[in-house]
Amino acid sequence: MRTYGCQMNVHDSERLSGLLEDAGYARAAEDTTADIVVFNTCAVRENADNRLYGNLGHLRPVKDAHPGMQIAVGGCLAQKDRGEIVRRAPWVDVVFGTHNIGSLPALLERARVQREAQVEIAESLEHFPSTLPSRRESAYAAWVSISVGCNNTCTFCIVPALRGKEQDRRPGDVLAEVRALVDEGVSEITLLGQNVNAYGSGFGDRQAFSRLLRACGEVEGLERVRFTSPHPRDFTDDVIEAMAETPNVMPQLHMPLQSGSSKVLKDMRRSYRQERFLGIVEKVRAAMPDAAITTDIIVGFPGETEEDFAETLHVVREARFAMAFTFQYSKRPGTPAATMDGQVSPEVVKDRYQRLVDLQDQISWEENQKLVGRRVELLVAEGEGKKDGEHHRLSGRAPDNRLVHFAVGDGERPRPGDMVSVDVTYAAPHHLVADSGIRDLRRTRAGDAWDARNGAPAGADKPEVLLGMPKVGVPAEQPAAVGGCCDA
């Protein structure tokens, strides 16, 4: 399973894996060639097409050498390109869209029996993703989708056309899933939606999202609650109050800015302006002084002048984001922005992008340095530090979601899902280090769940049909974008 794009796609991939395992397939081992390869695609960036077709090209000789191997393509790019995928890559067996991920096992079987490609793109949602079986990647953290689709009309974004109008789940269904996950050992939940804080518009409750946050605070055993991605237009005071007053809602906010220029925001059809955005930041900081605020920013939107870009730099300096996910504007056919006048030259975009990155890196470093010497409680993570083994460290996430690499002594070794307290000794722009040792270790039910998942005897579930991604000729996987689909 290879996933591109936002957390919604990651969540969908967990559902796709669960569907396939329910149908009798099993995950492929790392050193084997898979019998089924599934691409869950993104259409937000211009290079999405190139990445997909490049990977499909690499897989063609692999498939030729392995009769019976099947390739499936789903997600936003599949919803957009439809039959074009099979035309350009006729060795693909199945193409399915964002609204019918539950059809994948049947489509694979139909393609196998009929010996021809199956293209099925539903125009409306067949099953809410969270009603489908799941094979979660983490034993201790989970996504919970509270809505799908988006009612916004941002001129740069193609996602509403591919994901459809917003549809909300009932609060009782969301909380039932949260409680079921906690019963399985999950200690951290991230509530998902393309515009997560617009939740409730479908059933007429403008404070439904803040009520949902408070209700999550009453779930026994749930230690951490996060959400992504909100929209500044819908970010109301009751949500700030719920965040500040609910102990297990973490002091972390990812709120996409996109541009600091009110003129560009108007052209983007973003229904807020610079003053509104900075006002939200001020209110969040007043209620939660230690909150870490992150954002998304697009550089080089059509018509952006040097003065407009200077306004973006101004907001970055004022907001002092803990981190910003920065993007060079990418023209997407079918969006209003693609045909706007004033397309900015690549050279200018590249220059502005680098200046923004340099400024944000400096601010991130300065903000992280303020934490040196402070004691923080971490949820121990799995596989987040690429050099942890080399430095004899583990990694974890602080309440504000900062990544901390911490030294492990000779005592009891924490498991992913356990909680540790450490003292920060060093700060870099994108992470912290705690080499002073573990001050406190709290073994948790989430750690027990990780043990249970990873304690099966070797070979106990030897796969008969393999599911995964062969490594032959395939480029290294890129990290998923952070932020809601339409804000990535």
N, C-alpha and C positions, 0 to 999 in steps of 0.2 A: 504494500500500500504506500503510495507516494502522494503527499499532500502539499498543495501550494496555497498561499493566501492566508486568510484571517482565521481567528479562533472558531468561527462558525464552520469553516471547512474542516478544521481539526476535529470538531465535535461530530460532523457528518461522517468523517472517516472512521471514528470509533463505532458509529452505527453501522457503517458498511462492513467493518470487520466482524461485528457481532452478528449481522445477517448471514455472512458467509460461514462463520463458525457454526451457527444454528443449522445451516444447510449441509454441514458435514465436512467443510474444508478446515484446514489447520494452517497456522502461520508457518511460513518457510523458514528454515534455519539459515543463519547468516552465510554459510559456506555452500549453499545449494542454489540451483536455478529453480525459480518458482514455476509452477504450472499455471498460475493466474497472476496477472499484474494489473493493478487498478490505479489509475491516475485520477485524483480528485483535484480538479483544476480551478484556477483563478483567472478572471478576465479584467482585473483592475488595471494592470500595468501593460504597456505596449509590448513588452518582451515576453508576455505570457505565451503567445502563439509560438514564438521561436523556441522557447524552452520545451513546450510540449512536443512540437514536431521534431525537434532535435532529439529528444529522448525516444520518441517513437522510431526514428530512423536508426538509432543505436540498437533498438530491440529487434529490428527486422531479422538480422542474421541469427540472433539468439533464438527467435521463434522458428526460423527455418531449420535450425539444428535440433529442435525439440518438438516433434510432432505432437499435437494435442494441446500445446500451450495456448492460452487465451489472454487477450489484452482488452481491458475495458477502460473507457474514458468517461468520466462524469464531471459534475460541478458546473461552475459558471461558464467556462469556455465552451463546454459541451452544449449547454443551453443556448449559447450564442451561435456557435458554428454548425451545430446539428449535423446534417449529412455531409457537410464539407469535410469533416474529419475523415470519414471513410473514403471520400473521393481522393483526398491527399495522402491518406495512409490506408490503403485497402486491406492491409493485414490486421487492422483493428477488428475485433469481434463484436464489441458492444459499445454503444454510445447511449448514455442516459443523462437526464437533466437534473436540475436542482430540486424539482418537485416530485420526483419519482425514484428516490434512492432505494426505496423498498423493493423495487422491481429487479434489482441486479441479479440475485440468484436465478430467477426465472429466465431472464434474458440470456444469461450465460448458458443455461441448459438448452434454451431454444436455438441459440447459435450453434451449439455443439450438435444437436440433432439435425437441424436444417442445413448445416454446413454453409451458412452465409451470415453476413454481418446483420446485427439487429440494432436499429436506431429507434429509440423510443423517447420522445421529449414531451412530457406532460405540460400543459399550459397553466395548471393550478395545482396547489399542494394536495397530494394524495394522503400522506400521513405526516402528522407533526413529528419531527425527528426524534424527540424524546420518547415517543411511544414505541419506537423500534428497539430491538435488542442491541446491546452495546458490548464492545470489547475495549474497556478503558485502558489507556496507556499507563495510567498511574493508579496505584493502590490507595493513595492517601489524598489525592486531589481530583476534582471532577468538574466538568462543565455542566451547567443546567440551562438549557435554552428556555427563555420565558416568552420569546416572540420570534417570528421570522418575517422577512420582508421589510420594506421601508416605504414610507409615504412621502419622503423628501424628494426634491427635484433638483439636486445639485447638478450644475451644468457640466461638471467634469466626470460624473459618475455614471457608469452603465449598470451598476448592481440592481437598482430597483426594477429595471426592465428584465433582469434575469432571475431575481428572487421573488418578485411580485410585491403586492401591497402588504402592509403590516398585518399580521395575524397574531393575536395574543392568546396565551394559554390562561386558563382559569387559575387563580391563586391557589386553590385547593389542590389542583393537579401538580403545580410547581412544588408546593410544600410537601406533598406526598412523595415526590421523587427525591427531594432533599433528605427527608427522614429515612427513606429506603437506602440512600447512599451512605448516610451516617451509620445506619445499622450494619452496613458492610465494612465499616472501618474508615470511611472517608472523613477527614477532618477539615478540609478546605474546599469551599464551593465557589465557583465563579459563575455569576448569572450572566447569560449571553443574550444579546439582541443587536440587530443592526442599528437600532436607535433605542437602547435599552431603557432609558428613562422616559420614553413616550409610552411605556407600558401602561395599559389601562384604558387607552383611547378607544380600543375596540369594544369595551363594555361600559364606557361612560364614567370611569372613576379617575379623575385627574391626580389623585394622591395614591393611586394603587401601588406605584413603585416604592414610595417611602413606607407604605404599610407593609409591603412584602419584605423590605429590609428589616423592619422591626420584628416581623413574624419569624424571620430567620434567626433573629437574636434569641428567640425562645426555644429553639431546637436544641435539646440537651445533647452534648457531645460534639456539636459543630463549633470548632474553634475559630475559624476564619471565613469571612465572606468578602468576596470581591465582585466587581461587575465591570462589564465593558460592552460596547462603548456608548457613553451618553452623548447627547447633542446639546450645545449651549442653549439653544432655543428652549428646550424643555427642562433645563436644569433649574429647579425651583427651590425655594428656601426650605420647604418641608423635607426635601431629600438631604440637604446639608444637615438639618437638625437630626434626622434619623441616623445619618452616618456618625455624627458626633455623640449621640446618646445611646447607640447600640454597641456594646463592648466588643462583639465579635465581628463587626463591620470594620474592615481595616482602614487606617488613615492613608489611603492611596486613591488617587483619582486620575484616570486617563481621559482627558477631554480634548478632542481634536480642535485645533485653532484653524488650520489650513492657510490662513493669511492674516497678517496684522493690519492690512490696509482695508478700511471700510469700503473703499471703492471696489477693490478686488473682491471682497466678500459679497458685495451686491452683484457683481458680475458672475460670481460662483453660484448665486442664488442661495447663499447661506443667510438665514433669517436672524442674524445678530450682527453687531458691529463691534469695533475694538473696545469701546467703553463698556459694553455689556459683558464681554469676555473678561476683561480685567476686573470688573465688578464682582463676577462670580469667584475669581481667584482670591480677591480680597475677603469675601465672605467665608470661603472655605478655610483660609488661613486664620481668620479670627476665631472660627469655631474649633479648628484643629491645627494648632500652630506647628505641629511636627508632620503634617501631611505632606506626602510627596506627590507632586502633580506632574504628569507627563502629557505629551501632546503629539499630534501629527501636523506637519507643515508641508505645503506644496510650494515649490519655488518655480517661477517662470510661467505662471498661468498667463494665458493670452491677455495682452494689454497691460501687464505688470510693468510699471516704470521703475526707475531707480528710486524715486521718491516712495513708491508703494513698497518696494523691498525694504527701504529704510524704516517704514512703519512696522514691518514684521520684526526687524531687529530690535526696534523699540519695545515691542510687546515681549519678546524673549528676555530682554534685560529686566523689564518690570516684573514679569511673572516668575522668573528664575526657576524654570522647569528643572526637575530632577533629571529628565531625559526628554529628548525630542526625536521622534522618528521622522526623518526628513526625506522628501521625495522630489525629484525633478519632474516637472509636469510631463505627463504622458498622454498623448493624443489618442483617444479611443473613438473609432468610427461609431456613429450612431448617437453620440452625445452632442449637445449644443455647442460645447466649448471647442469641438474639433473643427468647426467651420467659422469660429469667431475671427474677426480681424485682430491684427496685432500679435500674431504668433511670435514668441521671443526666440531669438537665435540660440542654437545649442551652446555656442561659446559663452554668451551672456548668462545663460541658465547655469552652466557649469561653474562659472566664476561666482555667481551669487550663492549657489549651493555650497561651495567650499567655504565662503565667508560665514555662512550660517552655521555650518558644522563646526568651524573653528570657535565661533562665539559660544555655541551651546556646550561644546566639550569643556571650555574654560569654566562656564557656569556650573556644569555638572561636577567638575573636579572641586570647585570651591565649596559647593553645597555638601559634597561627600566629606571634605576635610573637616567640616563642622562636627562630624560624627566620630572622629578619632578620639579615643578615650571613653566613649560611651558604651554602656552595656546594652546589648540588644538580644531579644529572644528570637531564635531562628526555627523555622520549620525545615528540618533537614530534607534536602532534595536529592534526587537521583540523577546523576550524569550531567549536572549543569556546569561543572568546572573542567575544562578540557585538559588542564595541567595539574589537576588535583592529585593524581597518582604520583606525578613527578615531585610534587612539593609535600607529599604526605598530608594532604588536606581533604576535607569534605566541603560541600557547599550547602548553603541554605538561604531561605528568603526571610528577610526581616518583615515586621508588620507592614511597613511602607513599601514592600516588594523589592527593596534593594537586594542585590545579589551579594552575599558575603561568603568568602572562602575562609574556612577556619581550620586551625591546626588540631590534630587529634593526638592525644597522648597515649600512654600505655594502658590506660584504664579501660572501662567498658566502652565499646564502640557503639555510637548511636546508629540507628537504622533510618533509612528514608521514612519520613512520617513522624519520627520522634522530634521532641523539642529540646533545644539546647540554649543556654545563655552563654554569651561570649563577650569579650571586650575588644572593640575595634582598635587596631593598631596601625592601620595604613589605609589610605584612600587613593583610588585611581578614578578617572572620569566615569567608568562604567561598572565598577565593582568596589567592594571593600574587602579588607583582609583582617582577620583576627588570629594572630599567632601567639596569643597569650594563653591558649589552652581553654578547655571547656570549664566554665565556672559552675554550671548546673546542667544535669541531664534528666529529662523527664521522659520516661518510656511511655508510649501511648498506644491506644487501640489502633491508630493508623499505622504505627510501626509493626504491630502484631499482624495487621492485614498485609503489609509488605512481606513480612516473614512467611505468611501462609501462601502468598502468591509465588514466592521464589523458593519455597522449600520442597517442591515436588521432586521425587527421585528422578535422576537423569533417565531419559528414555521412556518415562511413564506415559507420555502422550505422543509417541512417535507418529508423525504425520504420514498419512497415506496420500493425500493430495496437498501440495504445497501452496502457500499463499504468501506473497512478498515481492521483493524487487531484486532481480538478478543484478550483479555488479558488472557484468561484462560490458565494457564500453560506455557505461552510464556516468555522467558527471556527478560530482559530489552534491548531495542535497543541500539546498539553500534554506536558511531559517525562515519560519513562517513570519509573515508580517504581523505586527501588533496593532490592535485597533479594530474597530468594526469594519465590515467589508467596504461600505461606501466611504470610509474615512481612511482607507489604506492606500 
